[in-house]
């Protein structure tokens, strides 16, 4: 995700907005290793992010436990 949205830049401190919650800005505070996520329907994977459970969007119940 960092390489896609902030190529040749430091992503720490950058902000993003989630598609379903455009009024809220999220700040990048760390970068995780590359993770391959494939949707249950076998479709193409997409860049992802980790969000603390306590900060999850109400009504968004999609979670992945590893």
PDB file of N, CA, C and O in Angstrom:
ATOM      1  N   UNK A   1       0.823  -1.174   0.000  1.00  0.00           N
ATOM      2  CA  UNK A   1       0.000   0.000   0.000  1.00  0.00           C
ATOM      3  C   UNK A   1       0.871   1.243   0.000  1.00  0.00           C
ATOM      4  O   UNK A   1       0.612   2.192  -0.740  1.00  0.00           O
ATOM      5  N   UNK A   2       1.904   1.236   0.829  1.00  0.00           N
ATOM      6  CA  UNK A   2       2.790   2.407   0.900  1.00  0.00           C
ATOM      7  C   UNK A   2       3.467   2.650  -0.446  1.00  0.00           C
ATOM      8  O   UNK A   2       3.564   3.790  -0.900  1.00  0.00           O
ATOM      9  N   UNK A   3       3.934   1.577  -1.082  1.00  0.00           N
ATOM     10  CA  UNK A   3       4.593   1.742  -2.393  1.00  0.00           C
ATOM     11  C   UNK A   3       3.617   2.237  -3.448  1.00  0.00           C
ATOM     12  O   UNK A   3       3.999   3.002  -4.334  1.00  0.00           O
ATOM     13  N   UNK A   4       2.372   1.813  -3.365  1.00  0.00           N
ATOM     14  CA  UNK A   4       1.381   2.219  -4.365  1.00  0.00           C
ATOM     15  C   UNK A   4       0.970   3.686  -4.206  1.00  0.00           C
ATOM     16  O   UNK A   4       0.922   4.429  -5.186  1.00  0.00           O
ATOM     17  N   UNK A   5       0.675   4.097  -2.975  1.00  0.00           N
ATOM     18  CA  UNK A   5       0.124   5.429  -2.759  1.00  0.00           C
ATOM     19  C   UNK A   5       1.171   6.513  -2.484  1.00  0.00           C
ATOM     20  O   UNK A   5       0.908   7.694  -2.714  1.00  0.00           O
ATOM     21  N   UNK A   6       2.356   6.127  -1.995  1.00  0.00           N
ATOM     22  CA  UNK A   6       3.405   7.110  -1.716  1.00  0.00           C
ATOM     23  C   UNK A   6       4.741   6.634  -2.261  1.00  0.00           C
ATOM     24  O   UNK A   6       5.693   6.467  -1.499  1.00  0.00           O
ATOM     25  N   UNK A   7       4.829   6.410  -3.581  1.00  0.00           N
ATOM     26  CA  UNK A   7       6.096   5.917  -4.144  1.00  0.00           C
ATOM     27  C   UNK A   7       7.222   6.922  -3.904  1.00  0.00           C
ATOM     28  O   UNK A   7       7.036   8.128  -4.066  1.00  0.00           O
ATOM     29  N   UNK A   8       8.384   6.412  -3.520  1.00  0.00           N
ATOM     30  CA  UNK A   8       9.575   7.233  -3.276  1.00  0.00           C
ATOM     31  C   UNK A   8       9.353   8.307  -2.214  1.00  0.00           C
ATOM     32  O   UNK A   8      10.014   9.345  -2.234  1.00  0.00           O
ATOM     33  N   UNK A   9       8.428   8.062  -1.287  1.00  0.00           N
ATOM     34  CA  UNK A   9       8.162   8.994  -0.197  1.00  0.00           C
ATOM     35  C   UNK A   9       8.123   8.214   1.115  1.00  0.00           C
ATOM     36  O   UNK A   9       7.974   6.992   1.123  1.00  0.00           O
ATOM     37  N   UNK A  10       8.258   8.933   2.206  1.00  0.00           N
ATOM     38  CA  UNK A  10       8.093   8.324   3.515  1.00  0.00           C
ATOM     39  C   UNK A  10       6.597   8.331   3.841  1.00  0.00           C
ATOM     40  O   UNK A  10       6.014   9.407   3.972  1.00  0.00           O
ATOM     41  N   UNK A  11       5.964   7.175   3.973  1.00  0.00           N
ATOM     42  CA  UNK A  11       4.525   7.146   4.228  1.00  0.00           C
ATOM     43  C   UNK A  11       4.138   7.549   5.653  1.00  0.00           C
ATOM     44  O   UNK A  11       2.985   7.905   5.897  1.00  0.00           O
ATOM     45  N   UNK A  12       5.087   7.498   6.598  1.00  0.00           N
ATOM     46  CA  UNK A  12       4.776   7.850   7.984  1.00  0.00           C
ATOM     47  C   UNK A  12       4.322   9.313   8.039  1.00  0.00           C
ATOM     48  O   UNK A  12       4.997  10.209   7.531  1.00  0.00           O
ATOM     49  N   UNK A  13       3.172   9.527   8.662  1.00  0.00           N
ATOM     50  CA  UNK A  13       2.612  10.874   8.770  1.00  0.00           C
ATOM     51  C   UNK A  13       1.648  11.232   7.653  1.00  0.00           C
ATOM     52  O   UNK A  13       0.916  12.216   7.754  1.00  0.00           O
ATOM     53  N   UNK A  14       1.642  10.439   6.588  1.00  0.00           N
ATOM     54  CA  UNK A  14       0.690  10.676   5.501  1.00  0.00           C
ATOM     55  C   UNK A  14      -0.713  10.325   6.002  1.00  0.00           C
ATOM     56  O   UNK A  14      -0.853   9.603   6.989  1.00  0.00           O
ATOM     57  N   UNK A  15      -1.731  10.820   5.345  1.00  0.00           N
ATOM     58  CA  UNK A  15      -3.099  10.503   5.748  1.00  0.00           C
ATOM     59  C   UNK A  15      -3.868   9.887   4.589  1.00  0.00           C
ATOM     60  O   UNK A  15      -3.573  10.122   3.417  1.00  0.00           O
ATOM     61  N   UNK A  16      -4.861   9.092   4.959  1.00  0.00           N
ATOM     62  CA  UNK A  16      -5.744   8.466   3.975  1.00  0.00           C
ATOM     63  C   UNK A  16      -7.180   8.575   4.479  1.00  0.00           C
ATOM     64  O   UNK A  16      -7.430   8.864   5.649  1.00  0.00           O
ATOM     65  N   UNK A  17      -8.107   8.338   3.569  1.00  0.00           N
ATOM     66  CA  UNK A  17      -9.526   8.257   3.918  1.00  0.00           C
ATOM     67  C   UNK A  17     -10.049   6.933   3.399  1.00  0.00           C
ATOM     68  O   UNK A  17      -9.695   6.496   2.304  1.00  0.00           O
ATOM     69  N   UNK A  18     -10.894   6.300   4.192  1.00  0.00           N
ATOM     70  CA  UNK A  18     -11.508   5.053   3.769  1.00  0.00           C
ATOM     71  C   UNK A  18     -12.680   5.353   2.844  1.00  0.00           C
ATOM     72  O   UNK A  18     -13.358   6.369   3.002  1.00  0.00           O
ATOM     73  N   UNK A  19     -12.913   4.485   1.897  1.00  0.00           N
ATOM     74  CA  UNK A  19     -13.967   4.673   0.896  1.00  0.00           C
ATOM     75  C   UNK A  19     -15.330   4.926   1.520  1.00  0.00           C
ATOM     76  O   UNK A  19     -16.073   5.790   1.055  1.00  0.00           O
ATOM     77  N   UNK A  20     -15.664   4.182   2.564  1.00  0.00           N
ATOM     78  CA  UNK A  20     -16.993   4.262   3.167  1.00  0.00           C
ATOM     79  C   UNK A  20     -17.084   5.281   4.306  1.00  0.00           C
ATOM     80  O   UNK A  20     -18.134   5.404   4.936  1.00  0.00           O
ATOM     81  N   UNK A  21     -16.005   6.006   4.575  1.00  0.00           N
ATOM     82  CA  UNK A  21     -16.025   6.968   5.671  1.00  0.00           C
ATOM     83  C   UNK A  21     -15.121   8.153   5.314  1.00  0.00           C
ATOM     84  O   UNK A  21     -14.083   8.360   5.943  1.00  0.00           O
ATOM     85  N   UNK A  22     -15.516   8.912   4.325  1.00  0.00           N
ATOM     86  CA  UNK A  22     -14.672   9.959   3.760  1.00  0.00           C
ATOM     87  C   UNK A  22     -14.416  11.138   4.692  1.00  0.00           C
ATOM     88  O   UNK A  22     -13.444  11.868   4.493  1.00  0.00           O
ATOM     89  N   UNK A  23     -15.249  11.344   5.691  1.00  0.00           N
ATOM     90  CA  UNK A  23     -15.065  12.485   6.588  1.00  0.00           C
ATOM     91  C   UNK A  23     -13.901  12.263   7.565  1.00  0.00           C
ATOM     92  O   UNK A  23     -13.375  13.229   8.119  1.00  0.00           O
ATOM     93  N   UNK A  24     -13.505  11.045   7.775  1.00  0.00           N
ATOM     94  CA  UNK A  24     -12.461  10.716   8.756  1.00  0.00           C
ATOM     95  C   UNK A  24     -11.127  10.493   8.060  1.00  0.00           C
ATOM     96  O   UNK A  24     -11.044   9.737   7.092  1.00  0.00           O
ATOM     97  N   UNK A  25     -10.094  11.144   8.546  1.00  0.00           N
ATOM     98  CA  UNK A  25      -8.751  10.965   8.003  1.00  0.00           C
ATOM     99  C   UNK A  25      -7.950  10.086   8.956  1.00  0.00           C
ATOM    100  O   UNK A  25      -7.980  10.285  10.170  1.00  0.00           O
ATOM    101  N   UNK A  26      -7.239   9.120   8.403  1.00  0.00           N
ATOM    102  CA  UNK A  26      -6.396   8.228   9.194  1.00  0.00           C
ATOM    103  C   UNK A  26      -4.940   8.550   8.905  1.00  0.00           C
ATOM    104  O   UNK A  26      -4.563   8.739   7.748  1.00  0.00           O
ATOM    105  N   UNK A  27      -4.125   8.613   9.940  1.00  0.00           N
ATOM    106  CA  UNK A  27      -2.703   8.911   9.769  1.00  0.00           C
ATOM    107  C   UNK A  27      -1.895   7.623   9.808  1.00  0.00           C
ATOM    108  O   UNK A  27      -2.128   6.763  10.658  1.00  0.00           O
ATOM    109  N   UNK A  28      -0.950   7.491   8.891  1.00  0.00           N
ATOM    110  CA  UNK A  28      -0.059   6.337   8.857  1.00  0.00           C
ATOM    111  C   UNK A  28       0.961   6.501   9.982  1.00  0.00           C
ATOM    112  O   UNK A  28       1.684   7.496  10.034  1.00  0.00           O
ATOM    113  N   UNK A  29       1.014   5.504  10.893  1.00  0.00           N
ATOM    114  CA  UNK A  29       1.936   5.570  12.026  1.00  0.00           C
ATOM    115  C   UNK A  29       2.973   4.453  11.989  1.00  0.00           C
ATOM    116  O   UNK A  29       3.883   4.424  12.818  1.00  0.00           O
ATOM    117  N   UNK A  30       2.845   3.544  11.045  1.00  0.00           N
ATOM    118  CA  UNK A  30       3.808   2.455  10.928  1.00  0.00           C
ATOM    119  C   UNK A  30       3.574   1.677   9.650  1.00  0.00           C
ATOM    120  O   UNK A  30       2.520   1.786   9.024  1.00  0.00           O
ATOM    121  N   UNK A  31       4.559   0.897   9.274  1.00  0.00           N
ATOM    122  CA  UNK A  31       4.484   0.088   8.061  1.00  0.00           C
ATOM    123  C   UNK A  31       4.734  -1.366   8.435  1.00  0.00           C
ATOM    124  O   UNK A  31       5.697  -1.673   9.138  1.00  0.00           O
ATOM    125  N   UNK A  32       3.878  -2.251   7.971  1.00  0.00           N
ATOM    126  CA  UNK A  32       4.032  -3.696   8.207  1.00  0.00           C
ATOM    127  C   UNK A  32       4.670  -4.334   6.972  1.00  0.00           C
ATOM    128  O   UNK A  32       4.740  -3.720   5.907  1.00  0.00           O
ATOM    129  N   UNK A  33       5.123  -5.542   7.130  1.00  0.00           N
ATOM    130  CA  UNK A  33       5.658  -6.288   5.984  1.00  0.00           C
ATOM    131  C   UNK A  33       4.580  -6.511   4.945  1.00  0.00           C
ATOM    132  O   UNK A  33       3.390  -6.335   5.209  1.00  0.00           O
ATOM    133  N   UNK A  34       5.017  -6.903   3.759  1.00  0.00           N
ATOM    134  CA  UNK A  34       4.060  -7.254   2.705  1.00  0.00           C
ATOM    135  C   UNK A  34       3.215  -8.433   3.157  1.00  0.00           C
ATOM    136  O   UNK A  34       3.726  -9.418   3.692  1.00  0.00           O
ATOM    137  N   UNK A  35       1.927  -8.316   2.933  1.00  0.00           N
ATOM    138  CA  UNK A  35       0.977  -9.372   3.259  1.00  0.00           C
ATOM    139  C   UNK A  35       0.104  -9.596   2.041  1.00  0.00           C
ATOM    140  O   UNK A  35      -0.398  -8.636   1.455  1.00  0.00           O
ATOM    141  N   UNK A  36      -0.082 -10.828   1.657  1.00  0.00           N
ATOM    142  CA  UNK A  36      -0.948 -11.149   0.519  1.00  0.00           C
ATOM    143  C   UNK A  36      -2.317 -11.503   1.056  1.00  0.00           C
ATOM    144  O   UNK A  36      -2.462 -12.455   1.823  1.00  0.00           O
ATOM    145  N   UNK A  37      -3.302 -10.758   0.664  1.00  0.00           N
ATOM    146  CA  UNK A  37      -4.674 -11.004   1.085  1.00  0.00           C
ATOM    147  C   UNK A  37      -5.495 -11.326  -0.153  1.00  0.00           C
ATOM    148  O   UNK A  37      -5.569 -10.522  -1.082  1.00  0.00           O
ATOM    149  N   UNK A  38      -6.101 -12.480  -0.166  1.00  0.00           N
ATOM    150  CA  UNK A  38      -6.955 -12.874  -1.285  1.00  0.00           C
ATOM    151  C   UNK A  38      -8.382 -12.965  -0.786  1.00  0.00           C
ATOM    152  O   UNK A  38      -8.656 -13.691   0.170  1.00  0.00           O
ATOM    153  N   UNK A  39      -9.296 -12.242  -1.415  1.00  0.00           N
ATOM    154  CA  UNK A  39     -10.697 -12.295  -0.998  1.00  0.00           C
ATOM    155  C   UNK A  39     -11.257 -13.718  -1.062  1.00  0.00           C
ATOM    156  O   UNK A  39     -10.760 -14.563  -1.807  1.00  0.00           O
ATOM    157  N   UNK A  40     -12.291 -13.963  -0.274  1.00  0.00           N
ATOM    158  CA  UNK A  40     -12.914 -15.287  -0.211  1.00  0.00           C
ATOM    159  C   UNK A  40     -13.425 -15.760  -1.565  1.00  0.00           C
ATOM    160  O   UNK A  40     -13.467 -16.961  -1.830  1.00  0.00           O
ATOM    161  N   UNK A  41     -13.813 -14.819  -2.421  1.00  0.00           N
ATOM    162  CA  UNK A  41     -14.334 -15.221  -3.731  1.00  0.00           C
ATOM    163  C   UNK A  41     -13.223 -15.501  -4.741  1.00  0.00           C
ATOM    164  O   UNK A  41     -13.500 -15.782  -5.907  1.00  0.00           O
ATOM    165  N   UNK A  42     -11.961 -15.424  -4.294  1.00  0.00           N
ATOM    166  CA  UNK A  42     -10.841 -15.725  -5.177  1.00  0.00           C
ATOM    167  C   UNK A  42     -10.456 -14.572  -6.085  1.00  0.00           C
ATOM    168  O   UNK A  42      -9.607 -14.739  -6.960  1.00  0.00           O
ATOM    169  N   UNK A  43     -11.052 -13.415  -5.900  1.00  0.00           N
ATOM    170  CA  UNK A  43     -10.750 -12.258  -6.728  1.00  0.00           C
ATOM    171  C   UNK A  43      -9.356 -11.710  -6.471  1.00  0.00           C
ATOM    172  O   UNK A  43      -8.591 -12.274  -5.689  1.00  0.00           O
ATOM    173  N   UNK A  44      -9.037 -10.620  -7.129  1.00  0.00           N
ATOM    174  CA  UNK A  44      -7.730  -9.997  -7.016  1.00  0.00           C
ATOM    175  C   UNK A  44      -7.551  -9.355  -5.638  1.00  0.00           C
ATOM    176  O   UNK A  44      -8.474  -8.741  -5.104  1.00  0.00           O
ATOM    177  N   UNK A  45      -6.355  -9.506  -5.075  1.00  0.00           N
ATOM    178  CA  UNK A  45      -6.081  -8.883  -3.777  1.00  0.00           C
ATOM    179  C   UNK A  45      -5.873  -7.383  -3.968  1.00  0.00           C
ATOM    180  O   UNK A  45      -5.657  -6.910  -5.083  1.00  0.00           O
ATOM    181  N   UNK A  46      -5.941  -6.650  -2.868  1.00  0.00           N
ATOM    182  CA  UNK A  46      -5.790  -5.204  -2.929  1.00  0.00           C
ATOM    183  C   UNK A  46      -4.898  -4.741  -1.784  1.00  0.00           C
ATOM    184  O   UNK A  46      -4.683  -5.483  -0.826  1.00  0.00           O
ATOM    185  N   UNK A  47      -4.377  -3.518  -1.876  1.00  0.00           N
ATOM    186  CA  UNK A  47      -3.570  -3.007  -0.760  1.00  0.00           C
ATOM    187  C   UNK A  47      -4.423  -2.944   0.498  1.00  0.00           C
ATOM    188  O   UNK A  47      -5.617  -2.652   0.438  1.00  0.00           O
ATOM    189  N   UNK A  48      -3.809  -3.216   1.620  1.00  0.00           N
ATOM    190  CA  UNK A  48      -4.571  -3.242   2.859  1.00  0.00           C
ATOM    191  C   UNK A  48      -3.910  -2.431   3.958  1.00  0.00           C
ATOM    192  O   UNK A  48      -2.809  -1.902   3.804  1.00  0.00           O
ATOM    193  N   UNK A  49      -4.615  -2.353   5.060  1.00  0.00           N
ATOM    194  CA  UNK A  49      -4.097  -1.638   6.215  1.00  0.00           C
ATOM    195  C   UNK A  49      -4.600  -2.308   7.471  1.00  0.00           C
ATOM    196  O   UNK A  49      -5.588  -3.043   7.451  1.00  0.00           O
ATOM    197  N   UNK A  50      -3.916  -2.049   8.552  1.00  0.00           N
ATOM    198  CA  UNK A  50      -4.332  -2.541   9.859  1.00  0.00           C
ATOM    199  C   UNK A  50      -4.881  -1.364  10.644  1.00  0.00           C
ATOM    200  O   UNK A  50      -4.285  -0.286  10.658  1.00  0.00           O
ATOM    201  N   UNK A  51      -5.999  -1.566  11.287  1.00  0.00           N
ATOM    202  CA  UNK A  51      -6.645  -0.536  12.084  1.00  0.00           C
ATOM    203  C   UNK A  51      -6.958  -1.137  13.443  1.00  0.00           C
ATOM    204  O   UNK A  51      -7.563  -2.208  13.504  1.00  0.00           O
ATOM    205  N   UNK A  52      -6.568  -0.485  14.543  1.00  0.00           N
ATOM    206  CA  UNK A  52      -6.871  -1.045  15.864  1.00  0.00           C
ATOM    207  C   UNK A  52      -8.374  -1.291  16.030  1.00  0.00           C
ATOM    208  O   UNK A  52      -9.200  -0.495  15.583  1.00  0.00           O
ATOM    209  N   UNK A  53      -8.704  -2.390  16.671  1.00  0.00           N
ATOM    210  CA  UNK A  53     -10.112  -2.748  16.857  1.00  0.00           C
ATOM    211  C   UNK A  53     -10.909  -1.615  17.486  1.00  0.00           C
ATOM    212  O   UNK A  53     -12.045  -1.357  17.088  1.00  0.00           O
ATOM    213  N   UNK A  54     -10.323  -0.942  18.458  1.00  0.00           N
ATOM    214  CA  UNK A  54     -11.029   0.137  19.149  1.00  0.00           C
ATOM    215  C   UNK A  54     -11.339   1.314  18.229  1.00  0.00           C
ATOM    216  O   UNK A  54     -12.195   2.138  18.549  1.00  0.00           O
ATOM    217  N   UNK A  55     -10.659   1.399  17.100  1.00  0.00           N
ATOM    218  CA  UNK A  55     -10.882   2.494  16.165  1.00  0.00           C
ATOM    219  C   UNK A  55     -11.682   2.053  14.937  1.00  0.00           C
ATOM    220  O   UNK A  55     -11.821   2.812  13.978  1.00  0.00           O
ATOM    221  N   UNK A  56     -12.204   0.835  14.971  1.00  0.00           N
ATOM    222  CA  UNK A  56     -12.928   0.350  13.798  1.00  0.00           C
ATOM    223  C   UNK A  56     -14.186   1.177  13.563  1.00  0.00           C
ATOM    224  O   UNK A  56     -14.724   1.802  14.478  1.00  0.00           O
ATOM    225  N   UNK A  57     -14.627   1.164  12.342  1.00  0.00           N
ATOM    226  CA  UNK A  57     -15.818   1.919  11.961  1.00  0.00           C
ATOM    227  C   UNK A  57     -17.048   1.168  12.423  1.00  0.00           C
ATOM    228  O   UNK A  57     -17.159  -0.033  12.179  1.00  0.00           O
ATOM    229  N   UNK A  58     -17.970   1.838  13.080  1.00  0.00           N
ATOM    230  CA  UNK A  58     -19.195   1.174  13.522  1.00  0.00           C
ATOM    231  C   UNK A  58     -19.940   0.619  12.313  1.00  0.00           C
ATOM    232  O   UNK A  58     -20.103   1.295  11.297  1.00  0.00           O
ATOM    233  N   UNK A  59     -20.377  -0.596  12.445  1.00  0.00           N
ATOM    234  CA  UNK A  59     -21.088  -1.244  11.342  1.00  0.00           C
ATOM    235  C   UNK A  59     -20.174  -2.009  10.427  1.00  0.00           C
ATOM    236  O   UNK A  59     -20.647  -2.780   9.591  1.00  0.00           O
ATOM    237  N   UNK A  60     -18.872  -1.822  10.558  1.00  0.00           N
ATOM    238  CA  UNK A  60     -17.919  -2.560   9.728  1.00  0.00           C
ATOM    239  C   UNK A  60     -17.446  -3.773  10.529  1.00  0.00           C
ATOM    240  O   UNK A  60     -16.588  -3.635  11.401  1.00  0.00           O
ATOM    241  N   UNK A  61     -17.982  -4.936  10.251  1.00  0.00           N
ATOM    242  CA  UNK A  61     -17.692  -6.108  11.042  1.00  0.00           C
ATOM    243  C   UNK A  61     -16.740  -7.072  10.336  1.00  0.00           C
ATOM    244  O   UNK A  61     -16.633  -8.234  10.727  1.00  0.00           O
ATOM    245  N   UNK A  62     -16.046  -6.597   9.296  1.00  0.00           N
ATOM    246  CA  UNK A  62     -15.106  -7.453   8.577  1.00  0.00           C
ATOM    247  C   UNK A  62     -13.793  -7.499   9.343  1.00  0.00           C
ATOM    248  O   UNK A  62     -13.154  -6.468   9.554  1.00  0.00           O
ATOM    249  N   UNK A  63     -13.394  -8.685   9.756  1.00  0.00           N
ATOM    250  CA  UNK A  63     -12.139  -8.855  10.479  1.00  0.00           C
ATOM    251  C   UNK A  63     -11.441 -10.095   9.960  1.00  0.00           C
ATOM    252  O   UNK A  63     -12.080 -11.051   9.518  1.00  0.00           O
ATOM    253  N   UNK A  64     -10.127 -10.063  10.020  1.00  0.00           N
ATOM    254  CA  UNK A  64      -9.325 -11.224   9.660  1.00  0.00           C
ATOM    255  C   UNK A  64      -8.426 -11.524  10.842  1.00  0.00           C
ATOM    256  O   UNK A  64      -7.691 -10.649  11.301  1.00  0.00           O
ATOM    257  N   UNK A  65      -8.475 -12.735  11.334  1.00  0.00           N
ATOM    258  CA  UNK A  65      -7.608 -13.169  12.431  1.00  0.00           C
ATOM    259  C   UNK A  65      -6.553 -14.087  11.850  1.00  0.00           C
ATOM    260  O   UNK A  65      -6.864 -15.014  11.103  1.00  0.00           O
ATOM    261  N   UNK A  66      -5.315 -13.827  12.193  1.00  0.00           N
ATOM    262  CA  UNK A  66      -4.224 -14.678  11.713  1.00  0.00           C
ATOM    263  C   UNK A  66      -3.453 -15.215  12.883  1.00  0.00           C
ATOM    264  O   UNK A  66      -2.489 -15.957  12.698  1.00  0.00           O
TER     265      UNK A  66
END
